[in-house]
Amino acid sequence: MRICPQCDKALVGLEYRGVEVDWCPVCKGLWLDRGELGILMRNDPAAETAIPLEPGLRSRRRCPSCGDRMREARVAGTPILLDVCPHGHGWWFDAGEVQAVINSVCDAEAVAALSDFYESVFGVELTQGG
C-alpha cells in the first residue's frame, strides 16, 4: 500500500486505459509513476520529458514508491512546484497542479488527453485556461 506524501493517508489505485494512478481521496493529490504522465498525455511514456523542470531543493515529502525524500522541481517559467522522486520513480501533483501544468505548458493534444483522463476518472473536466 502506498502512502500519500502530503497527508500520510493511504493512496487509492485508479485505473484508466491500462494505467493505474494513485490518488489521495483526502487531499486530492495524485501520484504518477515514471512514464504514466507521458502515457496519459500522448500514449508515450517518454512524452513527460516535454514538461520542462528546473531542479529545486530537497522536499519534506517522501516518495510513495521508495520512501526516500523527493526533490522539488519547478515547472520552467511558472510558479508551479512539483515533487519528484530523485530516483525517477514518479511525480507528485497536489490538488489543482495537473490543471496548472495544463494551463502552463501543454499543447492541445495533451490537454485533450489529460482532460479525458480527469473526466473519466474523477468526473471533472480540465480545460486550457480553466
OpenMM code with the backbone's topology and positions (N, CA, C; nanometers):
from openmm import Vec3, app, unit

residues = "MET ARG ILE CYS PRO GLN CYS ASP LYS ALA LEU VAL GLY LEU GLU TYR ARG GLY VAL GLU VAL ASP TRP CYS PRO VAL CYS LYS GLY LEU TRP LEU ASP ARG GLY GLU LEU GLY ILE LEU MET ARG ASN ASP PRO ALA ALA GLU THR ALA ILE PRO LEU GLU PRO GLY LEU ARG SER ARG ARG ARG CYS PRO SER CYS GLY ASP ARG MET ARG GLU ALA ARG VAL ALA GLY THR PRO ILE LEU LEU ASP VAL CYS PRO HIS GLY HIS GLY TRP TRP PHE ASP ALA GLY GLU VAL GLN ALA VAL ILE ASN SER VAL CYS ASP ALA GLU ALA VAL ALA ALA LEU SER ASP PHE TYR GLU SER VAL PHE GLY VAL GLU LEU THR GLN GLY GLY".split()
positions = [
    Vec3(0.0837, -0.1175, 0.0000),
    Vec3(0.0000, 0.0000, 0.0000),
    Vec3(0.0888, 0.1247, 0.0000),
    Vec3(0.0559, 0.2173, -0.0868),
    Vec3(0.1303, 0.3427, -0.0956),
    Vec3(0.0654, 0.4467, -0.0050),
    Vec3(0.1507, 0.5338, 0.0493),
    Vec3(0.1056, 0.6364, 0.1421),
    Vec3(0.1209, 0.7742, 0.0775),
    Vec3(0.0221, 0.8591, 0.0995),
    Vec3(0.0229, 0.9946, 0.0448),
    Vec3(0.1394, 1.0748, 0.1040),
    Vec3(0.2200, 1.1369, 0.0186),
    Vec3(0.3316, 1.2167, 0.0700),
    Vec3(0.2871, 1.3482, 0.1337),
    Vec3(0.1634, 1.3883, 0.1108),
    Vec3(0.1119, 1.5129, 0.1670),
    Vec3(0.0475, 1.4914, 0.3036),
    Vec3(-0.0421, 1.3922, 0.3145),
    Vec3(-0.1205, 1.3796, 0.4385),
    Vec3(-0.1053, 1.2438, 0.5078),
    Vec3(-0.0172, 1.1585, 0.4577),
    Vec3(0.0119, 1.0279, 0.5183),
    Vec3(-0.1067, 0.9318, 0.5251),
    Vec3(-0.2032, 0.9486, 0.4379),
    Vec3(-0.3166, 0.8562, 0.4276),
    Vec3(-0.2899, 0.7588, 0.3124),
    Vec3(-0.3636, 0.6504, 0.3104),
    Vec3(-0.3471, 0.5510, 0.2041),
    Vec3(-0.3918, 0.6076, 0.0695),
    Vec3(-0.3106, 0.5850, -0.0324),
    Vec3(-0.3484, 0.6225, -0.1681),
    Vec3(-0.4383, 0.5148, -0.2268),
    Vec3(-0.5276, 0.5557, -0.3135),
    Vec3(-0.6211, 0.4654, -0.3786),
    Vec3(-0.5775, 0.4490, -0.5237),
    Vec3(-0.5657, 0.3252, -0.5685),
    Vec3(-0.5289, 0.2986, -0.7073),
    Vec3(-0.6504, 0.3128, -0.7970),
    Vec3(-0.6371, 0.3926, -0.9024),
    Vec3(-0.7426, 0.4126, -1.0011),
    Vec3(-0.6874, 0.3762, -1.1375),
    Vec3(-0.7626, 0.2961, -1.2129),
    Vec3(-0.7149, 0.2534, -1.3438),
    Vec3(-0.7885, 0.3262, -1.4545),
    Vec3(-0.7111, 0.3666, -1.5536),
    Vec3(-0.7654, 0.4345, -1.6706),
    Vec3(-0.6886, 0.3859, -1.7918),
    Vec3(-0.7567, 0.3176, -1.8822),
    Vec3(-0.6960, 0.2681, -2.0063),
    Vec3(-0.5636, 0.1957, -1.9821),
    Vec3(-0.5631, 0.1104, -1.8812),
    Vec3(-0.4462, 0.0293, -1.8512),
    Vec3(-0.3398, 0.0970, -1.7672),
    Vec3(-0.3610, 0.2228, -1.7292),
    Vec3(-0.2660, 0.2954, -1.6445),
    Vec3(-0.3265, 0.3063, -1.5055),
    Vec3(-0.2523, 0.2587, -1.4050),
    Vec3(-0.3009, 0.2715, -1.2675),
    Vec3(-0.2298, 0.3871, -1.1999),
    Vec3(-0.3078, 0.4886, -1.1639),
    Vec3(-0.2543, 0.6049, -1.0934),
    Vec3(-0.2949, 0.5942, -0.9470),
    Vec3(-0.2238, 0.6660, -0.8628),
    Vec3(-0.2516, 0.6636, -0.7191),
    Vec3(-0.3036, 0.8000, -0.6776),
    Vec3(-0.4195, 0.8001, -0.6136),
    Vec3(-0.4905, 0.9224, -0.5799),
    Vec3(-0.5202, 0.9246, -0.4312),
    Vec3(-0.5124, 1.0427, -0.3720),
    Vec3(-0.5454, 1.0569, -0.2306),
    Vec3(-0.6853, 1.1167, -0.2185),
    Vec3(-0.7807, 1.0404, -0.1644),
    Vec3(-0.9162, 1.0933, -0.1504),
    Vec3(-0.9271, 1.1995, -0.0412),
    Vec3(-0.8244, 1.2144, 0.0417),
    Vec3(-0.8276, 1.3140, 0.1489),
    Vec3(-0.7816, 1.4511, 0.0974),
    Vec3(-0.6588, 1.4588, 0.0441),
    Vec3(-0.6055, 1.5881, -0.0010),
    Vec3(-0.6215, 1.6100, -0.1517),
    Vec3(-0.6662, 1.5068, -0.2241),
    Vec3(-0.6906, 1.5114, -0.3695),
    Vec3(-0.5637, 1.5199, -0.4521),
    Vec3(-0.4497, 1.4821, -0.3932),
    Vec3(-0.3243, 1.4782, -0.4670),
    Vec3(-0.3189, 1.3554, -0.5566),
    Vec3(-0.2238, 1.3544, -0.6499),
    Vec3(-0.2135, 1.2473, -0.7483),
    Vec3(-0.0671, 1.2082, -0.7658),
    Vec3(-0.0387, 1.0788, -0.7526),
    Vec3(0.0952, 1.0251, -0.7765),
    Vec3(0.0943, 0.9545, -0.9108),
    Vec3(0.1887, 0.9917, -0.9964),
    Vec3(0.2051, 0.9257, -1.1254),
    Vec3(0.3432, 0.8639, -1.1304),
    Vec3(0.3488, 0.7327, -1.1505),
    Vec3(0.4759, 0.6635, -1.1661),
    Vec3(0.5440, 0.7120, -1.2941),
    Vec3(0.6754, 0.6898, -1.3003),
    Vec3(0.7524, 0.7286, -1.4188),
    Vec3(0.6861, 0.6728, -1.5446),
    Vec3(0.6663, 0.7575, -1.6412),
    Vec3(0.6080, 0.7191, -1.7691),
    Vec3(0.4573, 0.7346, -1.7768),
    Vec3(0.3888, 0.7347, -1.6632),
    Vec3(0.2419, 0.7405, -1.6669),
    Vec3(0.1905, 0.8737, -1.7192),
    Vec3(0.2537, 0.9840, -1.6833),
    Vec3(0.2102, 1.1138, -1.7343),
    Vec3(0.2244, 1.1167, -1.8864),
    Vec3(0.3345, 1.0659, -1.9382),
    Vec3(0.3538, 1.0602, -2.0827),
    Vec3(0.2507, 0.9730, -2.1519),
    Vec3(0.2171, 0.8608, -2.0912),
    Vec3(0.1149, 0.7723, -2.1477),
    Vec3(-0.0200, 0.8429, -2.1491),
    Vec3(-0.0540, 0.9111, -2.0389),
    Vec3(-0.1817, 0.9812, -2.0330),
    Vec3(-0.1874, 1.0970, -2.1329),
    Vec3(-0.0739, 1.1652, -2.1548),
    Vec3(-0.0719, 1.2804, -2.2450),
    Vec3(-0.0703, 1.2403, -2.3917),
    Vec3(0.0142, 1.1407, -2.4264),
    Vec3(0.0355, 1.1091, -2.5684),
    Vec3(0.0501, 0.9605, -2.5966),
    Vec3(0.0145, 0.8772, -2.4997),
    Vec3(0.0307, 0.7337, -2.5132),
    Vec3(0.1773, 0.6974, -2.5380),
    Vec3(0.2667, 0.7768, -2.4788),
    Vec3(0.4109, 0.7576, -2.4950),
    Vec3(0.4788, 0.7919, -2.3625),
    Vec3(0.5368, 0.6921, -2.2945),
    Vec3(0.5993, 0.7202, -2.1645),
    Vec3(0.7027, 0.8320, -2.1690),
    Vec3(0.7722, 0.8483, -2.2799),
    Vec3(0.8764, 0.9499, -2.2904),
    Vec3(0.8201, 1.0910, -2.3076),
    Vec3(0.6919, 1.1033, -2.3357),
    Vec3(0.6328, 1.2352, -2.3606),
    Vec3(0.6393, 1.3268, -2.2391),
    Vec3(0.6478, 1.2679, -2.1190),
    Vec3(0.6503, 1.3536, -1.9998),
    Vec3(0.7778, 1.4367, -1.9921),
    Vec3(0.8807, 1.3988, -2.0660),
    Vec3(1.0033, 1.4782, -2.0662),
    Vec3(0.9823, 1.6118, -2.1365),
    Vec3(0.8678, 1.6289, -2.2047),
    Vec3(0.8369, 1.7562, -2.2702),
    Vec3(0.8008, 1.8643, -2.1688),
    Vec3(0.7735, 1.8266, -2.0452),
    Vec3(0.7443, 1.9252, -1.9415),
    Vec3(0.8784, 1.9692, -1.8830),
    Vec3(0.9149, 2.0951, -1.9057),
    Vec3(1.0461, 2.1424, -1.8605),
    Vec3(1.0488, 2.1663, -1.7093),
    Vec3(1.1411, 2.0998, -1.6418),
    Vec3(1.1523, 2.1138, -1.4965),
    Vec3(1.2863, 2.1757, -1.4593),
    Vec3(1.2813, 2.2639, -1.3610),
    Vec3(1.4027, 2.3220, -1.3042),
    Vec3(1.4212, 2.2589, -1.1666),
    Vec3(1.5334, 2.1916, -1.1420),
    Vec3(1.5528, 2.1245, -1.0134),
    Vec3(1.5536, 2.2245, -0.8981),
    Vec3(1.5017, 2.1778, -0.7853),
    Vec3(1.4950, 2.2629, -0.6678),
    Vec3(1.5529, 2.1946, -0.5458),
    Vec3(1.5086, 2.2390, -0.4327),
    Vec3(1.5570, 2.1898, -0.3050),
    Vec3(1.4981, 2.0540, -0.2700),
    Vec3(1.5546, 1.9948, -0.1703),
    Vec3(1.5020, 1.8698, -0.1178),
    Vec3(1.3651, 1.8973, -0.0554),
    Vec3(1.2697, 1.8126, -0.0857),
    Vec3(1.1338, 1.8270, -0.0356),
    Vec3(1.1197, 1.7603, 0.1010),
    Vec3(1.0203, 1.8008, 0.1752),
    Vec3(0.9903, 1.7328, 0.3024),
    Vec3(0.9106, 1.6046, 0.2776),
    Vec3(0.8582, 1.5910, 0.1573),
    Vec3(0.7734, 1.4765, 0.1240),
    Vec3(0.8566, 1.3554, 0.0836),
    Vec3(0.7968, 1.2390, 0.1052),
    Vec3(0.8651, 1.1131, 0.0720),
    Vec3(0.7962, 1.0463, -0.0463),
    Vec3(0.8774, 0.9836, -0.1289),
    Vec3(0.8278, 0.9124, -0.2466),
    Vec3(0.7400, 0.7953, -0.2024),
    Vec3(0.6192, 0.7841, -0.2578),
    Vec3(0.5325, 0.6710, -0.2242),
    Vec3(0.5880, 0.5358, -0.2686),
    Vec3(0.6831, 0.5362, -0.3632),
    Vec3(0.7397, 0.4106, -0.4122),
    Vec3(0.8578, 0.3621, -0.3293),
    Vec3(0.9528, 0.4518, -0.3009),
    Vec3(1.0751, 0.4076, -0.2324),
    Vec3(1.0914, 0.4627, -0.0917),
    Vec3(1.0145, 0.5649, -0.0557),
    Vec3(1.0224, 0.6222, 0.0779),
    Vec3(1.1311, 0.7266, 0.0962),
    Vec3(1.2165, 0.7466, -0.0047),
    Vec3(1.3197, 0.8497, 0.0060),
    Vec3(1.2568, 0.9879, -0.0110),
    Vec3(1.3261, 1.0885, 0.0394),
    Vec3(1.2776, 1.2252, 0.0241),
    Vec3(1.2834, 1.2666, -0.1220),
    Vec3(1.1781, 1.3331, -0.1639),
    Vec3(1.1725, 1.3792, -0.3020),
    Vec3(1.2439, 1.5128, -0.3154),
    Vec3(1.2555, 1.5582, -0.4398),
    Vec3(1.3124, 1.6894, -0.4706),
    Vec3(1.2019, 1.7761, -0.5272),
    Vec3(1.2044, 1.9032, -0.4931),
    Vec3(1.1125, 1.9974, -0.5551),
    Vec3(1.1622, 2.0237, -0.6974),
    Vec3(1.0684, 2.0440, -0.7868),
    Vec3(1.1028, 2.0779, -0.9244),
    Vec3(1.0015, 2.1797, -0.9742),
    Vec3(1.0499, 2.2943, -1.0140),
    Vec3(0.9621, 2.3993, -1.0661),
    Vec3(0.9393, 2.3752, -1.2145),
    Vec3(0.8137, 2.3848, -1.2573),
    Vec3(0.7843, 2.3794, -1.3997),
    Vec3(0.8390, 2.5097, -1.4569),
    Vec3(0.9336, 2.4983, -1.5496),
    Vec3(1.0079, 2.6137, -1.6014),
    Vec3(0.9152, 2.7275, -1.6431),
    Vec3(0.9505, 2.8475, -1.5960),
    Vec3(0.8751, 2.9667, -1.6319),
    Vec3(0.7443, 2.9845, -1.5590),
    Vec3(0.7202, 2.9040, -1.4556),
    Vec3(0.5941, 2.9118, -1.3809),
    Vec3(0.6238, 2.9090, -1.2304),
    Vec3(0.5229, 2.9367, -1.1496),
    Vec3(0.5396, 2.9205, -1.0046),
    Vec3(0.5047, 2.7789, -0.9569),
    Vec3(0.4733, 2.6881, -1.0489),
    Vec3(0.4278, 2.5534, -1.0126),
    Vec3(0.5455, 2.4712, -0.9613),
    Vec3(0.5301, 2.4187, -0.8402),
    Vec3(0.6346, 2.3408, -0.7761),
    Vec3(0.5833, 2.1988, -0.7534),
    Vec3(0.6422, 2.1027, -0.8252),
    Vec3(0.6053, 1.9629, -0.8108),
    Vec3(0.7076, 1.8927, -0.7222),
    Vec3(0.6728, 1.7757, -0.6735),
    Vec3(0.7670, 1.6915, -0.6005),
    Vec3(0.7995, 1.5723, -0.6895),
    Vec3(0.9299, 1.5470, -0.7076),
    Vec3(0.9757, 1.4431, -0.7989),
    Vec3(1.0709, 1.3501, -0.7236),
    Vec3(1.0521, 1.2190, -0.7412),
    Vec3(1.1423, 1.1230, -0.6776),
    Vec3(1.2821, 1.1377, -0.7378),
    Vec3(1.3861, 1.1477, -0.6542),
    Vec3(1.5215, 1.1629, -0.7084),
    Vec3(1.5718, 1.0386, -0.7810),
    Vec3(1.5028, 0.9262, -0.7612),
    Vec3(1.5410, 0.8015, -0.8274),
    Vec3(1.4574, 0.7750, -0.9526),
    Vec3(1.3740, 0.8733, -0.9885),
    Vec3(1.2951, 0.8620, -1.1104),
    Vec3(1.1694, 0.7779, -1.0979),
    Vec3(1.1220, 0.7538, -0.9757),
    Vec3(1.0020, 0.6710, -0.9597),
    Vec3(0.8740, 0.7405, -1.0034),
    Vec3(0.8677, 0.8737, -0.9932),
    Vec3(0.7467, 0.9412, -1.0364),
    Vec3(0.7352, 1.0838, -0.9875),
    Vec3(0.6127, 1.1373, -1.0043),
    Vec3(0.5805, 1.2773, -0.9768),
    Vec3(0.4627, 1.2838, -0.8808),
    Vec3(0.4647, 1.3825, -0.7916),
    Vec3(0.3502, 1.4097, -0.7042),
    Vec3(0.2892, 1.5435, -0.7449),
    Vec3(0.1570, 1.5405, -0.7695),
    Vec3(0.0808, 1.6605, -0.8025),
    Vec3(-0.0155, 1.6886, -0.6877),
    Vec3(-0.0022, 1.8044, -0.6230),
    Vec3(-0.1021, 1.8451, -0.5254),
    Vec3(-0.2319, 1.8732, -0.5986),
    Vec3(-0.3424, 1.8825, -0.5247),
    Vec3(-0.4719, 1.9153, -0.5847),
    Vec3(-0.4577, 2.0433, -0.6665),
    Vec3(-0.5051, 2.0407, -0.7884),
    Vec3(-0.5011, 2.1568, -0.8754),
    Vec3(-0.3757, 2.1718, -0.9594),
    Vec3(-0.2706, 2.0965, -0.9292),
    Vec3(-0.1456, 2.1136, -1.0035),
    Vec3(-0.1512, 2.0544, -1.1439),
    Vec3(-0.2289, 1.9504, -1.1656),
    Vec3(-0.2419, 1.8977, -1.3020),
    Vec3(-0.3042, 2.0058, -1.3901),
    Vec3(-0.4093, 2.0711, -1.3389),
    Vec3(-0.4727, 2.1802, -1.4136),
    Vec3(-0.3730, 2.2935, -1.4382),
    Vec3(-0.2939, 2.3275, -1.3394),
    Vec3(-0.1955, 2.4352, -1.3537),
    Vec3(-0.0910, 2.4006, -1.4592),
    Vec3(-0.0463, 2.2756, -1.4623),
    Vec3(0.0511, 2.2327, -1.5632),
    Vec3(-0.0112, 2.2409, -1.7021),
    Vec3(-0.1353, 2.1948, -1.7137),
    Vec3(-0.2053, 2.2034, -1.8425),
    Vec3(-0.2099, 2.3482, -1.8906),
    Vec3(-0.2468, 2.4389, -1.7999),
    Vec3(-0.2584, 2.5795, -1.8380),
    Vec3(-0.1246, 2.6400, -1.8769),
    Vec3(-0.0169, 2.5879, -1.8222),
    Vec3(0.1138, 2.6482, -1.8420),
    Vec3(0.1921, 2.5937, -1.9611),
    Vec3(0.1916, 2.4608, -1.9803),
    Vec3(0.2870, 2.4048, -2.0760),
    Vec3(0.2318, 2.3042, -2.1750),
    Vec3(0.1083, 2.2637, -2.1644),
    Vec3(0.0584, 2.1572, -2.2519),
    Vec3(0.0005, 2.2110, -2.3818),
    Vec3(0.0228, 2.1356, -2.4885),
    Vec3(-0.0380, 2.1689, -2.6160),
    Vec3(-0.1789, 2.1091, -2.6213),
    Vec3(-0.2513, 2.1375, -2.7285),
    Vec3(-0.3911, 2.0967, -2.7396),
    Vec3(-0.4095, 1.9453, -2.7294),
    Vec3(-0.3168, 1.8682, -2.7868),
    Vec3(-0.3270, 1.7218, -2.7823),
    Vec3(-0.3180, 1.6712, -2.6384),
    Vec3(-0.2218, 1.7225, -2.5631),
    Vec3(-0.2055, 1.6809, -2.4242),
    Vec3(-0.3233, 1.7276, -2.3390),
    Vec3(-0.3732, 1.8481, -2.3650),
    Vec3(-0.4897, 1.8994, -2.2914),
    Vec3(-0.6081, 1.8065, -2.3116),
    Vec3(-0.6333, 1.7676, -2.4359),
    Vec3(-0.7463, 1.6795, -2.4649),
    Vec3(-0.7311, 1.5448, -2.3951),
    Vec3(-0.6111, 1.4872, -2.3996),
    Vec3(-0.5887, 1.3559, -2.3381),
    Vec3(-0.6016, 1.3626, -2.1857),
    Vec3(-0.5397, 1.4628, -2.1234),
    Vec3(-0.5476, 1.4739, -1.9779),
    Vec3(-0.6884, 1.5095, -1.9327),
    Vec3(-0.7597, 1.5886, -2.0111),
    Vec3(-0.8989, 1.6210, -1.9784),
    Vec3(-0.9863, 1.4968, -1.9830),
    Vec3(-0.9642, 1.4124, -2.0838),
    Vec3(-1.0398, 1.2879, -2.0943),
    Vec3(-1.0118, 1.1984, -1.9737),
    Vec3(-0.8851, 1.1891, -1.9338),
    Vec3(-0.8474, 1.1114, -1.8159),
    Vec3(-0.9196, 1.1641, -1.6921),
    Vec3(-0.9108, 1.2931, -1.6661),
    Vec3(-0.9722, 1.3503, -1.5459),
    Vec3(-1.1237, 1.3352, -1.5471),
    Vec3(-1.1850, 1.3590, -1.6617),
    Vec3(-1.3309, 1.3474, -1.6690),
    Vec3(-1.3751, 1.2029, -1.6483),
    Vec3(-1.3032, 1.1074, -1.7074),
    Vec3(-1.3390, 0.9660, -1.6934),
    Vec3(-1.3183, 0.9142, -1.5518),
    Vec3(-1.2091, 0.9565, -1.4868),
    Vec3(-1.1749, 0.9030, -1.3551),
    Vec3(-1.2394, 0.9815, -1.2418),
    Vec3(-1.2395, 1.1156, -1.2519),
    Vec3(-1.2853, 1.1975, -1.1410),
    Vec3(-1.4170, 1.2707, -1.1694),
    Vec3(-1.4655, 1.2654, -1.2938),
    Vec3(-1.5877, 1.3374, -1.3274),
    Vec3(-1.5670, 1.4882, -1.3344),
    Vec3(-1.4423, 1.5306, -1.3544),
    Vec3(-1.4084, 1.6737, -1.3606),
    Vec3(-1.3461, 1.7022, -1.4962),
    Vec3(-1.3928, 1.8068, -1.5614),
    Vec3(-1.3368, 1.8426, -1.6906),
    Vec3(-1.2236, 1.9436, -1.6702),
    Vec3(-1.1111, 1.9166, -1.7332),
    Vec3(-0.9980, 2.0091, -1.7319),
    Vec3(-0.9935, 2.0788, -1.8661),
    Vec3(-0.9695, 2.2068, -1.8646),
    Vec3(-0.9605, 2.2809, -1.9885),
    Vec3(-0.8440, 2.3771, -1.9829),
    Vec3(-0.7881, 2.4056, -2.0979),
    Vec3(-0.6784, 2.5003, -2.1031),
    Vec3(-0.7349, 2.6383, -2.0703),
    Vec3(-0.6680, 2.7059, -1.9787),
    Vec3(-0.7135, 2.8379, -1.9358),
    Vec3(-0.8135, 2.8315, -1.8224),
    Vec3(-0.8526, 2.7093, -1.7763),
    Vec3(-0.9543, 2.6965, -1.6725),
    Vec3(-0.8946, 2.6747, -1.5454),
] * unit.nanometer
topology = app.Topology()
chain = topology.addChain("A")
for resn in residues:
    res = topology.addResidue(resn, chain)
    for name in ("N", "CA", "C"):
        topology.addAtom(name, app.Element.getBySymbol(name[0]), res)
